[in-house]
């Protein structure tokens, strides 16, 4: 059975307020597309150009990261977990990213500061921006 999802600018209003995981989908495009997976069902419910999450936590499965390194292939092992909210008009915030094959295997701000949580995470065509970041304790 083929998935009938289409790439949309943003998630539908019916999904707002729900607990989700969001990650960059490398198999959809052109351009940057984010997959939104429902935490209740475990199913991908949307492919979007822009996603906003509140009370977000950055999650990296170290076992998945090790597997990606061993196989030399990407897999979904890092995502942002939070509550889906309407995307604001602005993508302003501190820029952050995750590099599966470089760094220390964690989400980081552009200055290299480890990132664990954020008040709001904005995922869009230019990447990831966060407001009210929380730091990892090493």
N, CA, C and O atoms as a GROMACS GRO file, in nm:
protein
  552
    1UNK      N    1   0.084  -0.118   0.000
    1UNK     CA    2   0.000   0.000   0.000
    1UNK      C    3   0.088   0.124   0.000
    1UNK      O    4   0.177   0.136   0.084
    2UNK      N    5   0.065   0.214  -0.090
    2UNK     CA    6   0.145   0.336  -0.102
    2UNK      C    7   0.091   0.443  -0.009
    2UNK      O    8  -0.030   0.456   0.010
    3UNK      N    9   0.184   0.518   0.048
    3UNK     CA   10   0.145   0.630   0.133
    3UNK      C   11   0.093   0.742   0.044
    3UNK      O   12   0.156   0.776  -0.056
    4UNK      N   13  -0.018   0.800   0.079
    4UNK     CA   14  -0.081   0.903  -0.004
    4UNK      C   15  -0.057   1.044   0.049
    4UNK      O   16  -0.126   1.138   0.008
    5UNK      N   17   0.040   1.061   0.138
    5UNK     CA   18   0.072   1.195   0.186
    5UNK      C   19   0.132   1.279   0.074
    5UNK      O   20   0.202   1.228  -0.013
    6UNK      N   21   0.102   1.407   0.079
    6UNK     CA   22   0.163   1.502  -0.013
    6UNK      C   23   0.244   1.601   0.068
    6UNK      O   24   0.215   1.624   0.186
    7UNK      N   25   0.346   1.659   0.007
    7UNK     CA   26   0.425   1.760   0.074
    7UNK      C   27   0.343   1.888   0.081
    7UNK      O   28   0.293   1.937  -0.021
    8UNK      N   29   0.328   1.942   0.202
    8UNK     CA   30   0.250   2.063   0.223
    8UNK      C   31   0.339   2.171   0.284
    8UNK      O   32   0.444   2.140   0.339
    9UNK      N   33   0.298   2.297   0.274
    9UNK     CA   34   0.378   2.403   0.336
    9UNK      C   35   0.391   2.386   0.487
    9UNK      O   36   0.499   2.405   0.543
   10UNK      N   37   0.281   2.349   0.553
   10UNK     CA   38   0.278   2.332   0.699
   10UNK      C   39   0.182   2.219   0.734
   10UNK      O   40   0.099   2.181   0.651
   11UNK      N   41   0.192   2.164   0.857
   11UNK     CA   42   0.098   2.060   0.898
   11UNK      C   43  -0.045   2.113   0.903
   11UNK      O   44  -0.067   2.232   0.924
   12UNK      N   45  -0.142   2.024   0.885
   12UNK     CA   46  -0.282   2.066   0.889
   12UNK      C   47  -0.321   2.106   1.031
   12UNK      O   48  -0.261   2.060   1.129
   13UNK      N   49  -0.421   2.189   1.042
   13UNK     CA   50  -0.467   2.240   1.172
   13UNK      C   51  -0.514   2.128   1.264
   13UNK      O   52  -0.504   2.140   1.386
   14UNK      N   53  -0.564   2.019   1.208
   14UNK     CA   54  -0.613   1.907   1.290
   14UNK      C   55  -0.501   1.844   1.373
   14UNK      O   56  -0.528   1.784   1.477
   15UNK      N   57  -0.378   1.858   1.329
   15UNK     CA   58  -0.264   1.798   1.399
   15UNK      C   59  -0.210   1.886   1.511
   15UNK      O   60  -0.137   1.837   1.597
   16UNK      N   61  -0.244   2.014   1.510
   16UNK     CA   62  -0.189   2.108   1.609
   16UNK      C   63  -0.225   2.067   1.751
   16UNK      O   64  -0.335   2.020   1.778
   17UNK      N   65  -0.129   2.085   1.841
   17UNK     CA   66  -0.149   2.051   1.982
   17UNK      C   67  -0.112   1.909   2.016
   17UNK      O   68  -0.111   1.872   2.134
   18UNK      N   69  -0.083   1.830   1.917
   18UNK     CA   70  -0.050   1.690   1.941
   18UNK      C   71   0.098   1.667   1.962
   18UNK      O   72   0.181   1.744   1.913
   19UNK      N   73   0.134   1.561   2.036
   19UNK     CA   74   0.275   1.527   2.056
   19UNK      C   75   0.332   1.459   1.932
   19UNK      O   76   0.276   1.360   1.883
   20UNK      N   77   0.443   1.513   1.880
   20UNK     CA   78   0.502   1.460   1.757
   20UNK      C   79   0.654   1.456   1.766
   20UNK      O   80   0.715   1.517   1.854
   21UNK      N   81   0.712   1.383   1.674
   21UNK     CA   82   0.855   1.385   1.647
   21UNK      C   83   0.870   1.439   1.506
   21UNK      O   84   0.793   1.403   1.418
   22UNK      N   85   0.969   1.525   1.483
   22UNK     CA   86   0.992   1.581   1.349
   22UNK      C   87   1.139   1.562   1.313
   22UNK      O   88   1.228   1.581   1.395
   23UNK      N   89   1.162   1.524   1.188
   23UNK     CA   90   1.299   1.503   1.141
   23UNK      C   91   1.307   1.536   0.993
   23UNK      O   92   1.207   1.535   0.921
   24UNK      N   93   1.429   1.565   0.948
   24UNK     CA   94   1.450   1.597   0.807
   24UNK      C   95   1.439   1.470   0.724
   24UNK      O   96   1.503   1.369   0.754
   25UNK      N   97   1.356   1.476   0.621
   25UNK     CA   98   1.336   1.362   0.533
   25UNK      C   99   1.426   1.381   0.411
   25UNK      O  100   1.409   1.476   0.334
   26UNK      N  101   1.520   1.291   0.393
   26UNK     CA  102   1.616   1.302   0.284
   26UNK      C  103   1.565   1.241   0.154
   26UNK      O  104   1.628   1.255   0.050
   27UNK      N  105   1.450   1.174   0.160
   27UNK     CA  106   1.397   1.106   0.042
   27UNK      C  107   1.283   1.180  -0.025
   27UNK      O  108   1.231   1.135  -0.127
   28UNK      N  109   1.244   1.293   0.030
   28UNK     CA  110   1.138   1.375  -0.028
   28UNK      C  111   1.198   1.506  -0.072
   28UNK      O  112   1.296   1.552  -0.012
   29UNK      N  113   1.145   1.564  -0.171
   29UNK     CA  114   1.201   1.690  -0.216
   29UNK      C  115   1.138   1.729  -0.346
   29UNK      O  116   1.038   1.669  -0.384
   30UNK      N  117   1.187   1.822  -0.415
   30UNK     CA  118   1.315   1.890  -0.394
   30UNK      C  119   1.307   1.988  -0.276
   30UNK      O  120   1.198   2.021  -0.228
   31UNK      N  121   1.421   2.032  -0.232
   31UNK     CA  122   1.426   2.122  -0.119
   31UNK      C  123   1.418   2.047   0.012
   31UNK      O  124   1.412   1.924   0.014
   32UNK      N  125   1.418   2.121   0.120
   32UNK     CA  126   1.417   2.061   0.253
   32UNK      C  127   1.273   2.027   0.292
   32UNK      O  128   1.184   2.112   0.288
   33UNK      N  129   1.251   1.902   0.330
   33UNK     CA  130   1.120   1.853   0.372
   33UNK      C  131   1.135   1.789   0.509
   33UNK      O  132   1.233   1.718   0.535
   34UNK      N  133   1.038   1.814   0.597
   34UNK     CA  134   1.040   1.759   0.732
   34UNK      C  135   0.927   1.658   0.747
   34UNK      O  136   0.814   1.685   0.707
   35UNK      N  137   0.957   1.542   0.803
   35UNK     CA  138   0.855   1.442   0.833
   35UNK      C  139   0.804   1.467   0.974
   35UNK      O  140   0.882   1.498   1.065
   36UNK      N  141   0.673   1.454   0.992
   36UNK     CA  142   0.610   1.470   1.123
   36UNK      C  143   0.548   1.336   1.158
   36UNK      O  144   0.458   1.286   1.089
   37UNK      N  145   0.596   1.277   1.268
   37UNK     CA  146   0.550   1.145   1.312
   37UNK      C  147   0.468   1.160   1.440
   37UNK      O  148   0.515   1.219   1.538
   38UNK      N  149   0.347   1.108   1.440
   38UNK     CA  150   0.259   1.113   1.557
   38UNK      C  151   0.315   1.023   1.666
   38UNK      O  152   0.349   0.907   1.641
   39UNK      N  153   0.326   1.076   1.787
   39UNK     CA  154   0.379   0.997   1.897
   39UNK      C  155   0.280   0.890   1.943
   39UNK      O  156   0.321   0.786   1.994
   40UNK      N  157   0.153   0.914   1.924
   40UNK     CA  158   0.052   0.817   1.969
   40UNK      C  159   0.048   0.694   1.879
   40UNK      O  160   0.045   0.581   1.928
   41UNK      N  161   0.049   0.716   1.747
   41UNK     CA  162   0.036   0.604   1.653
   41UNK      C  163   0.171   0.555   1.600
   41UNK      O  164   0.182   0.441   1.555
   42UNK      N  165   0.273   0.640   1.606
   42UNK     CA  166   0.403   0.603   1.550
   42UNK      C  167   0.409   0.620   1.399
   42UNK      O  168   0.509   0.584   1.337
   43UNK      N  169   0.302   0.674   1.338
   43UNK     CA  170   0.295   0.689   1.194
   43UNK      C  171   0.333   0.830   1.150
   43UNK      O  172   0.308   0.927   1.222
   44UNK      N  173   0.395   0.840   1.033
   44UNK     CA  174   0.421   0.972   0.975
   44UNK      C  175   0.288   1.027   0.926
   44UNK      O  176   0.219   0.964   0.846
   45UNK      N  177   0.252   1.146   0.976
   45UNK     CA  178   0.122   1.205   0.944
   45UNK      C  179   0.132   1.324   0.850
   45UNK      O  180   0.031   1.372   0.798
   46UNK      N  181   0.255   1.373   0.826
   46UNK     CA  182   0.270   1.488   0.736
   46UNK      C  183   0.414   1.499   0.688
   46UNK      O  184   0.508   1.461   0.758
   47UNK      N  185   0.428   1.552   0.566
   47UNK     CA  186   0.557   1.596   0.512
   47UNK      C  187   0.541   1.744   0.487
   47UNK      O  188   0.454   1.785   0.410
   48UNK      N  189   0.624   1.825   0.549
   48UNK     CA  190   0.602   1.970   0.543
   48UNK      C  191   0.731   2.046   0.515
   48UNK      O  192   0.841   1.998   0.541
   49UNK      N  193   0.714   2.165   0.461
   49UNK     CA  194   0.826   2.256   0.438
   49UNK      C  195   0.864   2.331   0.566
   49UNK      O  196   0.980   2.368   0.586
   50UNK      N  197   0.763   2.353   0.653
   50UNK     CA  198   0.787   2.426   0.778
   50UNK      C  199   0.712   2.358   0.892
   50UNK      O  200   0.595   2.320   0.876
   51UNK      N  201   0.779   2.342   1.007
   51UNK     CA  202   0.718   2.280   1.125
   51UNK      C  203   0.761   2.360   1.246
   51UNK      O  204   0.877   2.403   1.254
   52UNK      N  205   0.671   2.382   1.342
   52UNK     CA  206   0.704   2.449   1.467
   52UNK      C  207   0.662   2.359   1.584
   52UNK      O  208   0.552   2.306   1.586
   53UNK      N  209   0.754   2.345   1.681
   53UNK     CA  210   0.729   2.261   1.797
   53UNK      C  211   0.755   2.341   1.924
   53UNK      O  212   0.853   2.415   1.933
   54UNK      N  213   0.667   2.327   2.023
   54UNK     CA  214   0.686   2.390   2.153
   54UNK      C  215   0.734   2.285   2.253
   54UNK      O  216   0.712   2.165   2.234
   55UNK      N  217   0.799   2.332   2.360
   55UNK     CA  218   0.849   2.244   2.465
   55UNK      C  219   0.926   2.128   2.403
   55UNK      O  220   0.899   2.011   2.430
   56UNK      N  221   1.022   2.162   2.320
   56UNK     CA  222   1.093   2.064   2.238
   56UNK      C  223   1.213   2.002   2.309
   56UNK      O  224   1.281   2.067   2.389
   57UNK      N  225   1.237   1.877   2.277
   57UNK     CA  226   1.354   1.804   2.324
   57UNK      C  227   1.426   1.746   2.203
   57UNK      O  228   1.362   1.689   2.114
   58UNK      N  229   1.557   1.760   2.200
   58UNK     CA  230   1.638   1.704   2.090
   58UNK      C  231   1.679   1.563   2.129
   58UNK      O  232   1.739   1.542   2.234
   59UNK      N  233   1.647   1.466   2.044
   59UNK     CA  234   1.671   1.326   2.074
   59UNK      C  235   1.767   1.267   1.970
   59UNK      O  236   1.747   1.284   1.850
   60UNK      N  237   1.870   1.198   2.018
   60UNK     CA  238   1.963   1.126   1.931
   60UNK      C  239   1.977   0.985   1.984
   60UNK      O  240   2.018   0.966   2.099
   61UNK      N  241   1.945   0.885   1.903
   61UNK     CA  242   1.968   0.746   1.940
   61UNK      C  243   2.114   0.714   1.907
   61UNK      O  244   2.152   0.708   1.790
   62UNK      N  245   2.193   0.692   2.009
   62UNK     CA  246   2.334   0.664   1.985
   62UNK      C  247   2.352   0.530   1.913
   62UNK      O  248   2.445   0.514   1.834
   63UNK      N  249   2.264   0.433   1.940
   63UNK     CA  250   2.272   0.305   1.868
   63UNK      C  251   2.246   0.326   1.719
   63UNK      O  252   2.314   0.266   1.636
   64UNK      N  253   2.148   0.409   1.685
   64UNK     CA  254   2.120   0.440   1.545
   64UNK      C  255   2.235   0.514   1.480
   64UNK      O  256   2.267   0.491   1.364
   65UNK      N  257   2.297   0.604   1.555
   65UNK     CA  258   2.412   0.679   1.503
   65UNK      C  259   2.529   0.585   1.475
   65UNK      O  260   2.595   0.596   1.371
   66UNK      N  261   2.555   0.493   1.566
   66UNK     CA  262   2.662   0.394   1.546
   66UNK      C  263   2.634   0.309   1.423
   66UNK      O  264   2.724   0.281   1.344
   67UNK      N  265   2.507   0.268   1.407
   67UNK     CA  266   2.468   0.188   1.291
   67UNK      C  267   2.489   0.267   1.161
   67UNK      O  268   2.534   0.211   1.061
   68UNK      N  269   2.455   0.396   1.161
   68UNK     CA  270   2.475   0.479   1.042
   68UNK      C  271   2.624   0.488   1.008
   68UNK      O  272   2.661   0.483   0.890
   69UNK      N  273   2.707   0.502   1.110
   69UNK     CA  274   2.852   0.508   1.086
   69UNK      C  275   2.904   0.374   1.032
   69UNK      O  276   2.982   0.371   0.937
   70UNK      N  277   2.859   0.265   1.092
   70UNK     CA  278   2.907   0.132   1.051
   70UNK      C  279   2.865   0.098   0.909
   70UNK      O  280   2.943   0.041   0.832
   71UNK      N  281   2.741   0.133   0.873
   71UNK     CA  282   2.689   0.102   0.740
   71UNK      C  283   2.728   0.206   0.636
   71UNK      O  284   2.723   0.179   0.516
   72UNK      N  285   2.766   0.325   0.682
   72UNK     CA  286   2.794   0.434   0.589
   72UNK      C  287   2.669   0.487   0.522
   72UNK      O  288   2.675   0.548   0.415
   73UNK      N  289   2.554   0.463   0.586
   73UNK     CA  290   2.426   0.506   0.531
   73UNK      C  291   2.348   0.583   0.637
   73UNK      O  292   2.359   0.555   0.756
   74UNK      N  293   2.272   0.679   0.592
   74UNK     CA  294   2.190   0.756   0.686
   74UNK      C  295   2.067   0.677   0.727
   74UNK      O  296   2.014   0.597   0.650
   75UNK      N  297   2.023   0.702   0.849
   75UNK     CA  298   1.897   0.646   0.898
   75UNK      C  299   1.834   0.746   0.995
   75UNK      O  300   1.901   0.840   1.038
   76UNK      N  301   1.709   0.727   1.028
   76UNK     CA  302   1.642   0.820   1.120
   76UNK      C  303   1.683   0.782   1.261
   76UNK      O  304   1.630   0.686   1.319
   77UNK      N  305   1.777   0.856   1.317
   77UNK     CA  306   1.818   0.832   1.454
   77UNK      C  307   1.824   0.960   1.536
   77UNK      O  308   1.860   0.958   1.654
   78UNK      N  309   1.789   1.073   1.474
   78UNK     CA  310   1.786   1.201   1.545
   78UNK      C  311   1.660   1.277   1.503
   78UNK      O  312   1.625   1.282   1.385
   79UNK      N  313   1.594   1.334   1.601
   79UNK     CA  314   1.470   1.407   1.573
   79UNK      C  315   1.443   1.504   1.686
   79UNK      O  316   1.509   1.502   1.790
   80UNK      N  317   1.345   1.590   1.664
   80UNK     CA  318   1.302   1.684   1.766
   80UNK      C  319   1.162   1.641   1.811
   80UNK      O  320   1.073   1.621   1.728
   81UNK      N  321   1.145   1.626   1.942
   81UNK     CA  322   1.019   1.583   2.000
   81UNK      C  323   0.952   1.702   2.068
   81UNK      O  324   1.017   1.775   2.142
   82UNK      N  325   0.823   1.723   2.042
   82UNK     CA  326   0.754   1.834   2.105
   82UNK      C  327   0.607   1.836   2.070
   82UNK      O  328   0.552   1.740   2.016
   83UNK      N  329   0.545   1.949   2.101
   83UNK     CA  330   0.403   1.970   2.072
   83UNK      C  331   0.391   2.057   1.949
   83UNK      O  332   0.449   2.166   1.943
   84UNK      N  333   0.316   2.009   1.852
   84UNK     CA  334   0.300   2.081   1.725
   84UNK      C  335   0.219   2.209   1.747
   84UNK      O  336   0.110   2.205   1.804
   85UNK      N  337   0.274   2.322   1.700
   85UNK     CA  338   0.207   2.451   1.714
   85UNK      C  339   0.204   2.520   1.578
   85UNK      O  340   0.277   2.480   1.487
   86UNK      N  341   0.119   2.624   1.562
   86UNK     CA  342   0.120   2.698   1.435
   86UNK      C  343   0.256   2.763   1.413
   86UNK      O  344   0.317   2.813   1.508
   87UNK      N  345   0.302   2.761   1.291
   87UNK     CA  346   0.432   2.821   1.259
   87UNK      C  347   0.419   2.973   1.261
   87UNK      O  348   0.329   3.028   1.197
   88UNK      N  349   0.507   3.043   1.334
   88UNK     CA  350   0.499   3.190   1.335
   88UNK      C  351   0.540   3.248   1.200
   88UNK      O  352   0.595   3.178   1.115
   89UNK      N  353   0.511   3.375   1.181
   89UNK     CA  354   0.546   3.441   1.055
   89UNK      C  355   0.696   3.453   1.036
   89UNK      O  356   0.744   3.460   0.923
   90UNK      N  357   0.769   3.456   1.145
   90UNK     CA  358   0.914   3.474   1.139
   90UNK      C  359   0.986   3.346   1.177
   90UNK      O  360   0.939   3.271   1.263
   91UNK      N  361   1.099   3.320   1.112
   91UNK     CA  362   1.183   3.205   1.147
   91UNK      C  363   1.299   3.248   1.237
   91UNK      O  364   1.404   3.184   1.238
   92UNK      N  365   1.280   3.356   1.312
   92UNK     CA  366   1.391   3.408   1.391
   92UNK      C  367   1.419   3.318   1.511
   92UNK      O  368   1.329   3.254   1.566
   93UNK      N  369   1.543   3.314   1.549
   93UNK     CA  370   1.589   3.234   1.662
   93UNK      C  371   1.735   3.201   1.643
   93UNK      O  372   1.796   3.242   1.544
   94UNK      N  373   1.791   3.129   1.736
   94UNK     CA  374   1.930   3.086   1.725
   94UNK      C  375   1.937   2.966   1.631
   94UNK      O  376   1.859   2.872   1.644
   95UNK      N  377   2.030   2.969   1.538
   95UNK     CA  378   2.044   2.858   1.444
   95UNK      C  379   2.107   2.738   1.514
   95UNK      O  380   2.198   2.752   1.595
   96UNK      N  381   2.056   2.621   1.480
   96UNK     CA  382   2.105   2.496   1.537
   96UNK      C  383   2.105   2.390   1.428
   96UNK      O  384   2.045   2.407   1.323
   97UNK      N  385   2.175   2.279   1.456
   97UNK     CA  386   2.181   2.172   1.356
   97UNK      C  387   2.223   2.041   1.422
   97UNK      O  388   2.258   2.036   1.540
   98UNK      N  389   2.218   1.936   1.342
   98UNK     CA  390   2.267   1.804   1.382
   98UNK      C  391   2.342   1.747   1.263
   98UNK      O  392   2.290   1.744   1.151
   99UNK      N  393   2.464   1.701   1.285
   99UNK     CA  394   2.545   1.640   1.181
   99UNK      C  395   2.569   1.494   1.219
   99UNK      O  396   2.643   1.467   1.314
  100UNK      N  397   2.508   1.399   1.147
  100UNK     CA  398   2.520   1.258   1.186
  100UNK      C  399   2.661   1.201   1.172
  100UNK      O  400   2.695   1.104   1.240
  101UNK      N  401   2.742   1.260   1.085
  101UNK     CA  402   2.875   1.203   1.062
  101UNK      C  403   2.988   1.290   1.116
  101UNK      O  404   3.105   1.259   1.095
  102UNK      N  405   2.954   1.397   1.184
  102UNK     CA  406   3.057   1.483   1.241
  102UNK      C  407   3.019   1.523   1.382
  102UNK      O  408   2.911   1.491   1.430
  103UNK      N  409   3.109   1.591   1.447
  103UNK     CA  410   3.080   1.640   1.581
  103UNK      C  411   3.069   1.529   1.682
  103UNK      O  412   3.122   1.419   1.664
  104UNK      N  413   2.999   1.560   1.790
  104UNK     CA  414   2.987   1.468   1.902
  104UNK      C  415   2.856   1.390   1.903
  104UNK      O  416   2.821   1.329   2.005
  105UNK      N  417   2.784   1.390   1.793
  105UNK     CA  418   2.659   1.316   1.788
  105UNK      C  419   2.548   1.378   1.869
  105UNK      O  420   2.471   1.307   1.934
  106UNK      N  421   2.539   1.510   1.866
  106UNK     CA  422   2.434   1.579   1.939
  106UNK      C  423   2.391   1.702   1.861
  106UNK      O  424   2.463   1.750   1.773
  107UNK      N  425   2.275   1.753   1.893
  107UNK     CA  426   2.230   1.878   1.835
  107UNK      C  427   2.315   1.989   1.895
  107UNK      O  428   2.350   1.986   2.013
  108UNK      N  429   2.348   2.090   1.812
  108UNK     CA  430   2.430   2.200   1.859
  108UNK      C  431   2.383   2.331   1.799
  108UNK      O  432   2.329   2.334   1.688
  109UNK      N  433   2.405   2.439   1.873
  109UNK     CA  434   2.389   2.572   1.816
  109UNK      C  435   2.506   2.596   1.723
  109UNK      O  436   2.605   2.523   1.729
  110UNK      N  437   2.498   2.698   1.638
  110UNK     CA  438   2.605   2.721   1.540
  110UNK      C  439   2.739   2.750   1.606
  110UNK      O  440   2.843   2.730   1.544
  111UNK      N  441   2.739   2.797   1.730
  111UNK     CA  442   2.866   2.824   1.799
  111UNK      C  443   2.924   2.699   1.866
  111UNK      O  444   3.026   2.707   1.934
  112UNK      N  445   2.857   2.583   1.848
  112UNK     CA  446   2.907   2.458   1.904
  112UNK      C  447   2.851   2.423   2.041
  112UNK      O  448   2.884   2.319   2.096
  113UNK      N  449   2.767   2.509   2.096
  113UNK     CA  450   2.707   2.482   2.226
  113UNK      C  451   2.607   2.366   2.214
  113UNK      O  452   2.517   2.371   2.130
  114UNK      N  453   2.621   2.262   2.297
  114UNK     CA  454   2.527   2.150   2.291
  114UNK      C  455   2.385   2.196   2.322
  114UNK      O  456   2.364   2.282   2.407
  115UNK      N  457   2.289   2.137   2.254
  115UNK     CA  458   2.148   2.173   2.269
  115UNK      C  459   2.068   2.051   2.310
  115UNK      O  460   2.075   1.947   2.244
  116UNK      N  461   1.991   2.063   2.419
  116UNK     CA  462   1.909   1.952   2.466
  116UNK      C  463   1.760   1.983   2.454
  116UNK      O  464   1.682   1.896   2.415
  117UNK      N  465   1.720   2.107   2.488
  117UNK     CA  466   1.579   2.144   2.487
  117UNK      C  467   1.565   2.285   2.431
  117UNK      O  468   1.662   2.359   2.418
  118UNK      N  469   1.441   2.320   2.398
  118UNK     CA  470   1.413   2.456   2.352
  118UNK      C  471   1.267   2.487   2.378
  118UNK      O  472   1.182   2.398   2.372
  119UNK      N  473   1.238   2.613   2.406
  119UNK     CA  474   1.100   2.655   2.424
  119UNK      C  475   1.022   2.637   2.296
  119UNK      O  476   0.909   2.587   2.297
  120UNK      N  477   1.084   2.677   2.185
  120UNK     CA  478   1.024   2.660   2.052
  120UNK      C  479   1.133   2.622   1.954
  120UNK      O  480   1.242   2.680   1.956
  121UNK      N  481   1.104   2.526   1.868
  121UNK     CA  482   1.193   2.489   1.757
  121UNK      C  483   1.118   2.515   1.628
  121UNK      O  484   1.005   2.470   1.610
  122UNK      N  485   1.184   2.587   1.538
  122UNK     CA  486   1.128   2.615   1.405
  122UNK      C  487   1.211   2.539   1.302
  122UNK      O  488   1.332   2.562   1.290
  123UNK      N  489   1.147   2.450   1.229
  123UNK     CA  490   1.213   2.374   1.123
  123UNK      C  491   1.161   2.428   0.991
  123UNK      O  492   1.040   2.430   0.968
  124UNK      N  493   1.251   2.473   0.906
  124UNK     CA  494   1.207   2.533   0.781
  124UNK      C  495   1.304   2.510   0.669
  124UNK      O  496   1.395   2.427   0.681
  125UNK      N  497   1.287   2.582   0.558
  125UNK     CA  498   1.371   2.561   0.440
  125UNK      C  499   1.517   2.596   0.465
  125UNK      O  500   1.606   2.545   0.396
  126UNK      N  501   1.542   2.681   0.564
  126UNK     CA  502   1.681   2.721   0.594
  126UNK      C  503   1.741   2.642   0.709
  126UNK      O  504   1.853   2.671   0.751
  127UNK      N  505   1.670   2.543   0.761
  127UNK     CA  506   1.723   2.461   0.869
  127UNK      C  507   1.643   2.475   0.997
  127UNK      O  508   1.520   2.482   0.995
  128UNK      N  509   1.715   2.478   1.109
  128UNK     CA  510   1.654   2.472   1.241
  128UNK      C  511   1.689   2.598   1.320
  128UNK      O  512   1.806   2.635   1.329
  129UNK      N  513   1.587   2.662   1.377
  129UNK     CA  514   1.608   2.778   1.464
  129UNK      C  515   1.538   2.750   1.596
  129UNK      O  516   1.432   2.688   1.599
  130UNK      N  517   1.598   2.795   1.708
  130UNK     CA  518   1.542   2.768   1.839
  130UNK      C  519   1.530   2.897   1.920
  130UNK      O  520   1.608   2.991   1.902
  131UNK      N  521   1.432   2.898   2.009
  131UNK     CA  522   1.421   3.006   2.107
  131UNK      C  523   1.424   2.942   2.245
  131UNK      O  524   1.378   2.829   2.262
  132UNK      N  525   1.476   3.013   2.341
  132UNK     CA  526   1.485   2.967   2.479
  132UNK      C  527   1.553   2.830   2.487
  132UNK      O  528   1.495   2.734   2.537
  133UNK      N  529   1.679   2.821   2.437
  133UNK     CA  530   1.748   2.691   2.438
  133UNK      C  531   1.787   2.646   2.578
  133UNK      O  532   1.812   2.728   2.667
  134UNK      N  533   1.791   2.514   2.595
  134UNK     CA  534   1.842   2.453   2.717
  134UNK      C  535   1.968   2.377   2.685
  134UNK      O  536   1.977   2.311   2.581
  135UNK      N  537   2.065   2.385   2.773
  135UNK     CA  538   2.197   2.326   2.747
  135UNK      C  539   2.207   2.188   2.805
  135UNK      O  540   2.147   2.157   2.908
  136UNK      N  541   2.282   2.106   2.738
  136UNK     CA  542   2.314   1.975   2.791
  136UNK      C  543   2.418   1.992   2.900
  136UNK      O  544   2.503   2.081   2.894
  137UNK      N  545   2.410   1.905   3.000
  137UNK     CA  546   2.518   1.905   3.100
  137UNK      C  547   2.610   1.789   3.066
  137UNK      O  548   2.567   1.674   3.058
  138UNK      N  549   2.736   1.820   3.049
  138UNK     CA  550   2.834   1.715   3.013
  138UNK      C  551   2.887   1.647   3.135
  138UNK      O  552   2.970   1.556   3.124
   0.00000   0.00000   0.00000
